[in-house]
Amino acid sequence: MTPRISASSYSNTAPLIWSFLYGSNRGRYELILDTAPARSLELLLQNRVDAALVPVIAFQLLDGVRLIPDVCVGAKEKVRSVCLITKGKDLSQVKTVSLDTSSKTSVYLTKIIFREFLGFEPVWKDAAPDLEAMLDESDCALLIGDPALNLSELPAVAGGLSIRTFDLAGLWRQYSGLGFVFAMWMTRKESCEIDFAAARSEGLLHLEEIISNYISENALKREDLLSYLSENISYSIDDSMQKGLGLYFELAAKNGLIETNKPLTFTGDN
């Protein structure tokens, strides 16, 4: 039976899945794509895929899940595609936040930033990723993925709205001094036959082709999309990002967002 894997179709996942769509792994595995990372998490939970690229918080929320090491979607400093947006206000003035629920990792990170670093908690409202509707409902919005990435091309006044953006990874770096891991491949098996690290390396050699596939869907210029994929997003976990992942899980447990902080378990661990 052909192994099945799942990932979101955001542009930042493209280097990790290029090999399975067009490269040396094409036809060897069945790849299921969806616009929201939460869908891949659902497939993993239902044991309908052998591995999935999912928000990192899934490790703490699912039983029997193992991380596939080294490969991730993360950021050492600014991520550009996970943002808090206000109607011109500073975050200290925010009273309500509309949350794009596409990724629990980013939702929990937002709550940690407000509670731990800003020292207060606004009212949270779940919302579809529609900025205008979110800011009609609240004075701050969490936007994830390509919709957030496209904001970097908008003027300070867009659609009659005076907006201000705050990069979520940048805020985390500002307050913790660490990098952040947003998503990783995970499996419910003890080992995984798929070489995701080699697939990542192959994908990163084809960024120009990847950009050609995504450029029509983004407001970014070609050179901006290249810098996003090659500079903002990190597909390997360095020491700062590893420490950031540990602190994130620690603070998630402290704030009651997860029941317990499970120690990291990787494929191949006994």
Stockholm file with secondary structure:
# STOCKHOLM 1.0

chainA/1-270         MTPRISASSYSNTAPLIWSFLYGSNRGRYELILDTAPARSLELLLQNRVDAALVPVIAFQLLDGVRLIPDVCVGAKEKVRSVCLITKGKDLSQVKTVSLDTSSKTSVYLTKIIFREFLGFEPVWKDAAPDLEAMLDESDCALLIGDPALNLSELPAVAGGLSIRTFDLAGLWRQYSGLGFVFAMWMTRKESCEIDFAAARSEGLLHLEEIISNYISENALKREDLLSYLSENISYSIDDSMQKGLGLYFELAAKNGLIETNKPLTFTGDN
#=GR chainA/1-270 SS CCCEEEEECCGGGHHHHHHHHTSTTBTTBEEEEESSHHHHHHHHHTTCSSEEEEETTHHHHSTTCEEEEEEEEEESSCCSSEEEEESSCCGGGCCEEEEETTCHHHHHHHHHIIIIIICCCCEEEEECSCHHHHHHHCSEEEEESHHHHGGGGSCSEETTEECEEEEHHHHHHHHHSCCEEEEEEEESSSCCCSCHHHHHHHHHTTHHHHHHHHGGGCSSCHHHHHHIIIIICEEECCHHHHHHHHHHHHHHHHTTSSSCCCCCCBTTCC
#=GC SS_cons         CCCEEEEECCGGGHHHHHHHHTSTTBTTBEEEEESSHHHHHHHHHTTCSSEEEEETTHHHHSTTCEEEEEEEEEESSCCSSEEEEESSCCGGGCCEEEEETTCHHHHHHHHHIIIIIICCCCEEEEECSCHHHHHHHCSEEEEESHHHHGGGGSCSEETTEECEEEEHHHHHHHHHSCCEEEEEEEESSSCCCSCHHHHHHHHHTTHHHHHHHHGGGCSSCHHHHHHIIIIICEEECCHHHHHHHHHHHHHHHHTTSSSCCCCCCBTTCC
//
